[in-house]
Amino acid sequence: MSNLATPVREQGLIAKAIQPYIDGARSGRSDDMKLAFHADATIFGYAGAELFAGPIQQLFDWHEANGPASELDARIVGIDLADTVATLRLELDNWRGARFTDLFTLLKVDGEWKIMNKVFHLHA
């Protein structure tokens, strides 16, 4: 086995771990989205001039209130991995007409990758 086998495999598992977030965004159901996140995850970013920050439940509440992004185009543009920690950059076009860049930190918890933190940029 080469030294690249483990990182390549883990990158695939990380991409798979993010998929419930994308699927939940499209379906409009935060219960779908929650599968990607650790229960203690946090979120930070600006929605206009207002800082949107705190427990990840705020994202789930916002998502439930605003509905599905059924036309969402999501692309993973980078994964950086160091054993049990990772970062992932996700570009999201047409989240109900908006464009976002999401940066995630992930941790391998009990053998599963979970999002620990989401930081986002809402493009003008």
PyRosetta script that sets phi, psi and omega in degrees:
from pyrosetta import init, pose_from_sequence

init()
pose = pose_from_sequence("MSNLATPVREQGLIAKAIQPYIDGARSGRSDDMKLAFHADATIFGYAGAELFAGPIQQLFDWHEANGPASELDARIVGIDLADTVATLRLELDNWRGARFTDLFTLLKVDGEWKIMNKVFHLHA")
pose.set_psi(1, 132.2)
pose.set_omega(1, 179.4)
pose.set_phi(2, -78.7)
pose.set_psi(2, 166.1)
pose.set_omega(2, 177.7)
pose.set_phi(3, -66.3)
pose.set_psi(3, -19.8)
pose.set_omega(3, -178.9)
pose.set_phi(4, -83.4)
pose.set_psi(4, -16.1)
pose.set_omega(4, -174.4)
pose.set_phi(5, -60.1)
pose.set_psi(5, -47.1)
pose.set_omega(5, -178.0)
pose.set_phi(6, -66.2)
pose.set_psi(6, -50.5)
pose.set_omega(6, 178.5)
pose.set_phi(7, -59.8)
pose.set_psi(7, -39.9)
pose.set_omega(7, 179.5)
pose.set_phi(8, -64.8)
pose.set_psi(8, -44.0)
pose.set_omega(8, 178.3)
pose.set_phi(9, -62.2)
pose.set_psi(9, -45.5)
pose.set_omega(9, -178.7)
pose.set_phi(10, -65.3)
pose.set_psi(10, -37.2)
pose.set_omega(10, 177.4)
pose.set_phi(11, -62.3)
pose.set_psi(11, -38.1)
pose.set_omega(11, 175.7)
pose.set_phi(12, -64.3)
pose.set_psi(12, -40.1)
pose.set_omega(12, 177.7)
pose.set_phi(13, -68.0)
pose.set_psi(13, -35.2)
pose.set_omega(13, 177.2)
pose.set_phi(14, -66.5)
pose.set_psi(14, -45.0)
pose.set_omega(14, 177.7)
pose.set_phi(15, -60.5)
pose.set_psi(15, -40.3)
pose.set_omega(15, 177.6)
pose.set_phi(16, -65.1)
pose.set_psi(16, -36.5)
pose.set_omega(16, -179.6)
pose.set_phi(17, -67.2)
pose.set_psi(17, -27.6)
pose.set_omega(17, 179.7)
pose.set_phi(18, -79.3)
pose.set_psi(18, -24.0)
pose.set_omega(18, -173.0)
pose.set_phi(19, -55.5)
pose.set_psi(19, -39.2)
pose.set_omega(19, 177.7)
pose.set_phi(20, -60.8)
pose.set_psi(20, -31.6)
pose.set_omega(20, 175.3)
pose.set_phi(21, -62.1)
pose.set_psi(21, -48.0)
pose.set_omega(21, -179.7)
pose.set_phi(22, -65.5)
pose.set_psi(22, -45.5)
pose.set_omega(22, 179.8)
pose.set_phi(23, -61.9)
pose.set_psi(23, -41.3)
pose.set_omega(23, 178.5)
pose.set_phi(24, -65.6)
pose.set_psi(24, -37.2)
pose.set_omega(24, 176.4)
pose.set_phi(25, -61.1)
pose.set_psi(25, -44.9)
pose.set_omega(25, -178.8)
pose.set_phi(26, -69.0)
pose.set_psi(26, -38.4)
pose.set_omega(26, -176.2)
pose.set_phi(27, -79.2)
pose.set_psi(27, -24.2)
pose.set_omega(27, -175.9)
pose.set_phi(28, 84.3)
pose.set_psi(28, 5.2)
pose.set_omega(28, -178.0)
pose.set_phi(29, -106.4)
pose.set_psi(29, 112.7)
pose.set_omega(29, -179.5)
pose.set_phi(30, -66.3)
pose.set_psi(30, -24.9)
pose.set_omega(30, 176.9)
pose.set_phi(31, -61.2)
pose.set_psi(31, -34.1)
pose.set_omega(31, 175.0)
pose.set_phi(32, -65.6)
pose.set_psi(32, -43.8)
pose.set_omega(32, -176.1)
pose.set_phi(33, -66.8)
pose.set_psi(33, -36.2)
pose.set_omega(33, -175.1)
pose.set_phi(34, -58.1)
pose.set_psi(34, -27.0)
pose.set_omega(34, -178.1)
pose.set_phi(35, -59.2)
pose.set_psi(35, -25.2)
pose.set_omega(35, -177.5)
pose.set_phi(36, -82.2)
pose.set_psi(36, -18.0)
pose.set_omega(36, -169.7)
pose.set_phi(37, -106.0)
pose.set_psi(37, 146.6)
pose.set_omega(37, 167.6)
pose.set_phi(38, -71.2)
pose.set_psi(38, 148.2)
pose.set_omega(38, -177.8)
pose.set_phi(39, -59.4)
pose.set_psi(39, -26.3)
pose.set_omega(39, -179.3)
pose.set_phi(40, -100.3)
pose.set_psi(40, 16.5)
pose.set_omega(40, -177.8)
pose.set_phi(41, -64.2)
pose.set_psi(41, 159.0)
pose.set_omega(41, 179.1)
pose.set_phi(42, -128.4)
pose.set_psi(42, 166.5)
pose.set_omega(42, 178.9)
pose.set_phi(43, -138.0)
pose.set_psi(43, 143.9)
pose.set_omega(43, 177.4)
pose.set_phi(44, -146.8)
pose.set_psi(44, 140.6)
pose.set_omega(44, 174.6)
pose.set_phi(45, 168.4)
pose.set_psi(45, 173.5)
pose.set_omega(45, 178.5)
pose.set_phi(46, -106.5)
pose.set_psi(46, 129.4)
pose.set_omega(46, 170.7)
pose.set_phi(47, -106.6)
pose.set_psi(47, 93.6)
pose.set_omega(47, -169.7)
pose.set_phi(48, 71.2)
pose.set_psi(48, -131.1)
pose.set_omega(48, 179.9)
pose.set_phi(49, -87.8)
pose.set_psi(49, -9.0)
pose.set_omega(49, -174.8)
pose.set_phi(50, -91.8)
pose.set_psi(50, 131.9)
pose.set_omega(50, 174.7)
pose.set_phi(51, -75.7)
pose.set_psi(51, 126.2)
pose.set_omega(51, 176.7)
pose.set_phi(52, -104.4)
pose.set_psi(52, 105.7)
pose.set_omega(52, -171.1)
pose.set_phi(53, -148.9)
pose.set_psi(53, 143.8)
pose.set_omega(53, 174.2)
pose.set_phi(54, 140.3)
pose.set_psi(54, -155.7)
pose.set_omega(54, 179.5)
pose.set_phi(55, -61.2)
pose.set_psi(55, 148.8)
pose.set_omega(55, -176.9)
pose.set_phi(56, -61.8)
pose.set_psi(56, -19.5)
pose.set_omega(56, 176.9)
pose.set_phi(57, -56.0)
pose.set_psi(57, -28.2)
pose.set_omega(57, 177.5)
pose.set_phi(58, -61.3)
pose.set_psi(58, -39.2)
pose.set_omega(58, 176.4)
pose.set_phi(59, -64.3)
pose.set_psi(59, -45.0)
pose.set_omega(59, -178.4)
pose.set_phi(60, -62.5)
pose.set_psi(60, -42.3)
pose.set_omega(60, 178.3)
pose.set_phi(61, -63.6)
pose.set_psi(61, -44.7)
pose.set_omega(61, 178.8)
pose.set_phi(62, -61.1)
pose.set_psi(62, -43.6)
pose.set_omega(62, -177.5)
pose.set_phi(63, -64.8)
pose.set_psi(63, -43.0)
pose.set_omega(63, 178.1)
pose.set_phi(64, -61.1)
pose.set_psi(64, -37.9)
pose.set_omega(64, -178.4)
pose.set_phi(65, -74.5)
pose.set_psi(65, -26.2)
pose.set_omega(65, -173.2)
pose.set_phi(66, -104.1)
pose.set_psi(66, -14.2)
pose.set_omega(66, 173.6)
pose.set_phi(67, 85.9)
pose.set_psi(67, 180.0)
pose.set_omega(67, -172.9)
pose.set_phi(68, -70.2)
pose.set_psi(68, 153.3)
pose.set_omega(68, 171.8)
pose.set_phi(69, -111.3)
pose.set_psi(69, 66.1)
pose.set_omega(69, -169.8)
pose.set_phi(70, -63.8)
pose.set_psi(70, -20.7)
pose.set_omega(70, 179.4)
pose.set_phi(71, -99.9)
pose.set_psi(71, 16.7)
pose.set_omega(71, -175.6)
pose.set_phi(72, -63.3)
pose.set_psi(72, 133.4)
pose.set_omega(72, 171.9)
pose.set_phi(73, -110.9)
pose.set_psi(73, 115.9)
pose.set_omega(73, -176.7)
pose.set_phi(74, -119.8)
pose.set_psi(74, 132.4)
pose.set_omega(74, -179.4)
pose.set_phi(75, -133.7)
pose.set_psi(75, 126.1)
pose.set_omega(75, 170.9)
pose.set_phi(76, -77.7)
pose.set_psi(76, 124.3)
pose.set_omega(76, -178.6)
pose.set_phi(77, -112.6)
pose.set_psi(77, -4.7)
pose.set_omega(77, 176.1)
pose.set_phi(78, -174.5)
pose.set_psi(78, 141.1)
pose.set_omega(78, 174.1)
pose.set_phi(79, -132.9)
pose.set_psi(79, 130.7)
pose.set_omega(79, 174.7)
pose.set_phi(80, -120.9)
pose.set_psi(80, 131.7)
pose.set_omega(80, -169.7)
pose.set_phi(81, -129.9)
pose.set_psi(81, 136.0)
pose.set_omega(81, 171.9)
pose.set_phi(82, -139.0)
pose.set_psi(82, 89.6)
pose.set_omega(82, 179.1)
pose.set_phi(83, 57.2)
pose.set_psi(83, -96.0)
pose.set_omega(83, -174.5)
pose.set_phi(84, -103.1)
pose.set_psi(84, 5.8)
pose.set_omega(84, 176.6)
pose.set_phi(85, -126.0)
pose.set_psi(85, 150.6)
pose.set_omega(85, -179.6)
pose.set_phi(86, -152.1)
pose.set_psi(86, 157.0)
pose.set_omega(86, 168.8)
pose.set_phi(87, -122.4)
pose.set_psi(87, 151.4)
pose.set_omega(87, -179.0)
pose.set_phi(88, -142.5)
pose.set_psi(88, 135.6)
pose.set_omega(88, 174.6)
pose.set_phi(89, -109.4)
pose.set_psi(89, 129.5)
pose.set_omega(89, -178.1)
pose.set_phi(90, -125.2)
pose.set_psi(90, 127.4)
pose.set_omega(90, 174.8)
pose.set_phi(91, -100.7)
pose.set_psi(91, 128.4)
pose.set_omega(91, -176.5)
pose.set_phi(92, -122.8)
pose.set_psi(92, 118.5)
pose.set_omega(92, 176.8)
pose.set_phi(93, -110.6)
pose.set_psi(93, 138.9)
pose.set_omega(93, 175.9)
pose.set_phi(94, 67.1)
pose.set_psi(94, 47.3)
pose.set_omega(94, 168.3)
pose.set_phi(95, -82.8)
pose.set_psi(95, 88.8)
pose.set_omega(95, -175.7)
pose.set_phi(96, 52.5)
pose.set_psi(96, 43.0)
pose.set_omega(96, 177.6)
pose.set_phi(97, 92.6)
pose.set_psi(97, -8.5)
pose.set_omega(97, -177.9)
pose.set_phi(98, -104.5)
pose.set_psi(98, 159.2)
pose.set_omega(98, 176.0)
pose.set_phi(99, -117.1)
pose.set_psi(99, 132.8)
pose.set_omega(99, -179.3)
pose.set_phi(100, -127.8)
pose.set_psi(100, 150.6)
pose.set_omega(100, 162.8)
pose.set_phi(101, -113.9)
pose.set_psi(101, 122.6)
pose.set_omega(101, 178.4)
pose.set_phi(102, -110.0)
pose.set_psi(102, 134.6)
pose.set_omega(102, 172.8)
pose.set_phi(103, -117.4)
pose.set_psi(103, 125.9)
pose.set_omega(103, -177.0)
pose.set_phi(104, -116.5)
pose.set_psi(104, 143.9)
pose.set_omega(104, 163.5)
pose.set_phi(105, -108.8)
pose.set_psi(105, 136.6)
pose.set_omega(105, -178.5)
pose.set_phi(106, -125.0)
pose.set_psi(106, 151.9)
pose.set_omega(106, 177.4)
pose.set_phi(107, -132.5)
pose.set_psi(107, 139.6)
pose.set_omega(107, 176.3)
pose.set_phi(108, -84.4)
pose.set_psi(108, 107.7)
pose.set_omega(108, -175.6)
pose.set_phi(109, -111.9)
pose.set_psi(109, 120.8)
pose.set_omega(109, -179.7)
pose.set_phi(110, 50.1)
pose.set_psi(110, 40.4)
pose.set_omega(110, 176.5)
pose.set_phi(111, 83.4)
pose.set_psi(111, 1.6)
pose.set_omega(111, -179.9)
pose.set_phi(112, -123.0)
pose.set_psi(112, 140.2)
pose.set_omega(112, 175.7)
pose.set_phi(113, -78.0)
pose.set_psi(113, 130.7)
pose.set_omega(113, 178.2)
pose.set_phi(114, -133.0)
pose.set_psi(114, 141.5)
pose.set_omega(114, 174.5)
pose.set_phi(115, -72.7)
pose.set_psi(115, 126.6)
pose.set_omega(115, 178.7)
pose.set_phi(116, -100.1)
pose.set_psi(116, -28.7)
pose.set_omega(116, -176.2)
pose.set_phi(117, -152.8)
pose.set_psi(117, 139.7)
pose.set_omega(117, 173.2)
pose.set_phi(118, -123.1)
pose.set_psi(118, 126.1)
pose.set_omega(118, 172.0)
pose.set_phi(119, -119.3)
pose.set_psi(119, 132.2)
pose.set_omega(119, -174.4)
pose.set_phi(120, -128.7)
pose.set_psi(120, 156.4)
pose.set_omega(120, 171.1)
pose.set_phi(121, -124.0)
pose.set_psi(121, 125.2)
pose.set_omega(121, 174.2)
pose.set_phi(122, -93.9)
pose.set_psi(122, 115.1)
pose.set_omega(122, -178.1)
pose.set_phi(123, -74.7)
pose.set_psi(123, 145.4)
pose.set_omega(123, 179.7)
pose.set_phi(124, -71.0)
pose.dump_pdb("model.pdb")
